[in-house]
Amino acid sequence: MIFQTNDSVRQQRELNTAKAMIRLYCKTLHRGAIVCPECEGLIQYIEDRMWQCRMGNEKPHCLRCQSPCYQPAKRLQLSHVLRWAMPKFAWRNPLQAIKFKFDLFRSHDGENNSTSTTQ
């Protein structure tokens, strides 16, 4: 029996949304029926990094992470793709885009527990 936590569902939703945006970017700008090798490599890189994240279950949204797993060049490439694809993606998949944005702005439970002050 497989149990899924809210974190694993959120991570899978984040991954699926990023992959869909990369495919939209590739299909539109690279004008192919299939994903080009460069974009496929980016998708594979994101999958590998997301599931091997050192934050584990305490992982925040990748765009808000304090210790990003991505190499600077890949992070720049991904942010370029997401910036281009988000407005177009929101028209094609509004519910998925809203969930992606909601997860981005939602605080993680682990972040709220460390707000105690000592005097």
Backbone hydrogen bonds, N-H to C=O, Kabsch-Sander energy under -0.5 kcal/mol:
donor,donor_aa,acceptor,acceptor_aa,energy
3,F,1,M,-0.5
9,V,5,T,-1.9
10,R,6,N,-2.3
11,Q,7,D,-2.6
12,Q,8,S,-2.2
13,R,9,V,-2.4
14,E,10,R,-2.5
15,L,11,Q,-2.5
16,N,12,Q,-2.8
17,T,13,R,-2.2
18,A,14,E,-2.3
19,K,15,L,-2.5
20,A,16,N,-2.2
21,M,17,T,-2.3
22,I,18,A,-2.3
23,R,19,K,-2.3
24,L,20,A,-2.2
25,Y,21,M,-2.5
26,C,22,I,-2.6
27,K,23,R,-2.8
28,T,24,L,-2.1
29,L,25,Y,-2.8
30,H,25,Y,-0.5
30,H,26,C,-1.8
40,E,36,C,-2.6
41,G,37,P,-2.3
42,L,38,E,-1.6
43,I,39,C,-2.3
44,Q,40,E,-2.4
45,Y,41,G,-2.4
46,I,42,L,-2.4
47,E,43,I,-2.4
48,D,44,Q,-2.5
49,R,45,Y,-2.5
50,M,46,I,-2.5
51,W,47,E,-2.0
52,Q,48,D,-1.1
53,C,50,M,-0.9
56,G,53,C,-1.0
58,E,55,M,-1.6
59,K,56,G,-1.2
64,R,61,H,-1.9
65,C,62,C,-0.8
75,R,71,Q,-2.7
76,L,72,P,-2.2
77,Q,73,A,-2.2
78,L,74,K,-2.8
79,S,75,R,-2.5
80,H,76,L,-2.1
81,V,77,Q,-2.3
82,L,78,L,-2.9
83,R,79,S,-2.4
84,W,80,H,-2.0
85,A,81,V,-2.7
86,M,82,L,-2.4
88,K,84,W,-0.6
89,F,85,A,-3.2
90,A,86,M,-2.3
91,W,87,P,-0.9
92,R,88,K,-1.3
93,N,89,F,-3.2
97,A,93,N,-2.3
98,I,94,P,-2.3
99,K,95,L,-2.2
100,F,96,Q,-2.1
101,K,97,A,-2.4
102,F,98,I,-2.7
103,D,99,K,-2.6
104,L,100,F,-1.6
105,F,101,K,-1.9
106,R,102,F,-1.5
111,E,108,H,-1.1
112,N,108,H,-1.2
113,N,109,D,-1.1
115,T,112,N,-0.9
